[in-house]
Amino acid sequence: MGNRARLSRVKHVIALDVGGTGMKAALVGADGELLHTARRPTERERGPDAVIAGILDFAAELHAIGTERYGAPAAAAGVAVPGIIDEAAGVAVYAANLGWRDAPLRALLSERLAGVPVALGHDVRTGGLAEGRIGAGEGTDRFLFVPLGTGIAGAIGIDGRVEAGAHGYAGEIGHIVVRPGGPECGCGQRGCLETLASASAVSRAWAAAVGDPEADAADCAKAVASGDPRALAVWQDAVAALADGLVIALTLLDPRRLIIGGGLAEARDTLFVPLRAAVAERVTFQQLPDIVPAALGDTAGCLGAGLLAWDLLATEVSA
């Protein structure tokens, strides 16, 4: 009897989280267990066609590993990518960081994976799906997930799913204007939240304050904790802008829990203590949500991609 015949067949899905610099992947079991994990660089400097080829190769490698180790091919695949996504059509419409336009990723992946069904999702919404179901939002019917990284985005969680909006743009809290006439944003506006309160914005402000182009937001947070008045000024400006944006969001959405993730959230109490106070100062009639740190770190996107794949299978069974 061969090795394959002795294997216990384990139903699993492929999960891929594609970022601007790296890709994270996993084989995910039906109970959410990570059966296999892997990482590799995105290599965006090679151009959009090479990035897409790398995604397809990575997925095919996972497909082969799953078949060999678990006695059956993956039942489905989920992939999370940045930029503008048409989830219904399975098309990655545009990603500035990766350079692609109108890439039919779902069809390309399904073809490469021998017809396996594929779900395509937006990276932040996919990460929010994981945080909402199995992370910091578990058991919460309404949440808003806001990662503070290179930019600022948001995922609106409603009863176990994440709202994409009519055109796939829901949750773009980073482009709420909180300081009219402020710093220019890549979107064409001035004073957007992400130009003032993202990790990148804090890094820029702190580097300018200390005259060191290598200084970043993590350095600023450490200086805040040590009582440096320059750092306190930079930090307070960012927290004030963030609180203004969040109060606008909670006024519109009324979430029960506000989940803050991304690099800036790694400052923990240095961020959360003044942020909770600043939001509380600004609310009037609104109900103040719980404001908590994200729980899943940089695995959220990959775990969420796995959930997308399992959801796709559940939908096909019930159809």
N, C-alpha and C positions, 0 to 999 in steps of 0.2 A: 504494500500500500504506500503510495507516494505521500510526500509532506502535505501537498494540497488537500488530499483526501482526509488527512488527519486533522486539518484545521477546523476549528469551530467558526462557523460563518458569523461575522459580526457586522450588523448593519451600521453604516456610518456615512457621513457626508464630508465633502471637501469645503474648507473655509479659507478664503483669501482676503487679506487686507492690504491694499496697495497704497503706499504713501509716496511722497515726493522723493524720498531718499532710500527707503527700504520697503520690502514686502514681508509680511508675516503670514504664515499659513498653518493649517492644522487639519487633521482628520478628527472629526467630532462624532462620538457615539450618541445613541438615542437618549441617554441620560445626561448629556452635556459633557461627558468625560472627554478630555483631550487625549486621544489615543496616540497621536504623533504630532510634533510641532517642528517647524523649520523657518528659517529666515534667509533672505538673500537681498542684495542691493537692487534697487530699481534701475539704476544706470540710465537715468534720464538724459545724461549728456550724449548718449548714443542716438537720441531722436525718438519720436513717437512710435514709429514702426518697430523699432528694436524693443521698446518698452512693452508693446503689445505682444511681440514674439516671446519676450521673457515671461510674461504672465501666462501665456499658453503653455510654454515649456514647463513652468513651475507646476501648473495644474496637472499636466500630463504625468509629471514625476510623482505627484501625490496619488494620482489615480492608480499608477502602477504599484506604488508602495502599499496602498490599501488592498488591492487585489492579491498581492503576494502574501501580506501578513494576516489578512483577515478573511481570506477565502472567498471574497466577493468584491466586485467593484463598488465604488461609492454610489449611493442611491441618488444623490443630487449634489449640486455645488452652489455655494453662495460667495459672491465677491463684492467687496466694498471698495469704491474708488472715489477720489476727490473730484471736485468741479461740479458742473451742471449735468445732471443725470435724468434721462427719461426712463424711469424704472419700468413703466408699462411696456415700452417698446424694447427695453433691454439695450439702450444706446447710451454710451458715454458722449454727451453732446459736446462738452468743452472742458478742458482742464488746462489752465494757464501754466501750472508747474510741470505738466507732462507733455504739453504741446499737441495733444490730439484733438481732433474735431470729428464729431459724428462717427465714432468708432462703434461698430455693432458687436460689442463685447459678448453679449449673451449668446448670440448665434455662433460667433467664432469659438467660444469656449465649449458650447454644446457639441459642435462638430468635432473639435479636437478630443473631446471626452466620450466619443462613441455614442452620442445622442443623449447623454445624461442631462436631465433638466437643470437649468441654471437660473438663479435669482441674482439680479444686479441691484446694488444699493449705494446710496450716498454715504461717504465715510463717516460723517458726523452723525447722521440719522441712524446708521447701523450701530455705531458705538453707543448711541443713546438707547437703542433697542435693548442692547445687552445690559446697560446700567439699569434700565427700567425694570427688566424682568428678573435678572439674577445678581444685580449689583446694588448700588446705593438706593435705588428706587423700588426694590422688590416689595411687592405688596401694596404699592401706592397707585391709586387710580389715575392721578393727574400729576405729571412732573414736567419740569423743564431742565434739560441737560445742556450746560454751557461750558465747553472746553476753551480755556484761555491759553492759546499757543501762539503760533506765528500770526494767526488772525483770531477772530472770535466768530463762532457760529453757534447754532442751537438746534436741539432736537425736542420737539413737542410730543410728549407721551400722553396717550389717551387710552385707558383700559387695555394695556398690554401691547399696543401698537404705536408707531410713530407717524405723525401726520406729515405728509409730503407737500400738501397744498395742491391747488388746481394745476399749477405749472411746474411743480417740483422745487419751488423756492422757499417753502415755509421754514421758519426758524432762523432766518438770516439776521439775527440780532446784532451782529457786528457792524451792520450798516444802518443802524439807527443813529441819526445825528444827535449827539448830546452836547456838542460845543459848536454852534453855528459859526462858520468862518474859521474853524480850527484847522489842524493839519490836513493836507490833501490826502485823500484816500485813493487807492487803485480803482475804486468803482466810479470815480469822477466827482464824488461829493467831497465836502470838507467837514471835519469834525466828527467823523464816524467813530463809534465806540471803539472799534478795533485799532484806530490810530492813536488811542489814548490809554487803553487798559489791557491790551494784549501783552503777552510776554515779550514780544518784539518791541512794542511801544515802550515798555518799562526799560528794556535793555538800551534802547536809543536814548531815552531821557537820562538814565544813569551814566551812560558812557559820556554824554555831553557834560553832565554835572561834575564828573571827576576828571575829564580830559583824557580818558583812556578808552580807545575804540574797542578794546577787547573786553571791557567790563560788560556784564549782562545782568538779567533780572535776578538770577540766583545770587549774584554778588550783592545786588541792591537789597535783597531780602535779608541777607546776613548782616549787612550794615544797619538795616532798620532794627534788627534784634539787638545790635550793640549800641543803639541810640544815636547813630550818626545823623545830625540834623539835615544834611543834604539828602541823605537817603529817605528820611522821614518826609521831606517835602515832595520828593518824586513819588513815593509810595502813596501819600495822602491824595495827591492829584489823581493818580490812577484809580484808587479806591472810590473817590468821589464820582469820577466819570462812570465807573462800573456800576455803582449803586444807582446813578441816574438812569442808566440803560436798563438795569434789571427791574427797577420800579415801573418803567414804561411797559416792560414785558409782562410783569405779573399783573398790572392793571388790565391788560388785554386778555391774558390767558388764565389768570386765577389758579396757578398750580398749587398743589398741596405740598410739593417738595421741589426745591431748587437745588440741583446737583451741579457743583462746580468742579471741572476737571482741567486737564492740560497742565503744562509746565508750571504755570504760576500757582496752581493749587498745591504744588509740592511745598510751598512755604507754610502750609498748614495754619497754625494759630496766628502767625504774622499776617496772613491774609484774612482768615475767617473771623477773627475777633473784631477788627475794625470794619470789615464788610457787613457783618450782621448788624453792628451798631448803626452804620451809615444807612442801610436799607430801612431799619426800624425808624430812624429819624425822618425818613422821607414819606413813609406811608401815612395816609390819613384814614380813609374809609376802608382801604383794602385789608384783606386778611393776610397777615404775615406768614409766609410759608416757612417750613423747615429749610435751612440753608446748610447743606452738608457737602463734604468732599466726595468726589467720585471714588468708587471702590475697586475698579478693575484695572486701572492704569492703562498701559499701552496694549493690553490684551483685549480691550473692549471691542475694537473693530473686528478682530478675528472671531471672537466669540459671537458677536452680532451677525457676522456673515454665516456662521454655522446655524444660528437661529433662523436666518432668512431661508436657508436651504431646507431645514426641517419644516418651516411654515409652508414652503412651496409643496413639499410632499403631502402635508396634511390637506392642503387645498385641493390637490389633485385627487386624493382619496375620496374627499367629500363631494367632489364635482360629479 
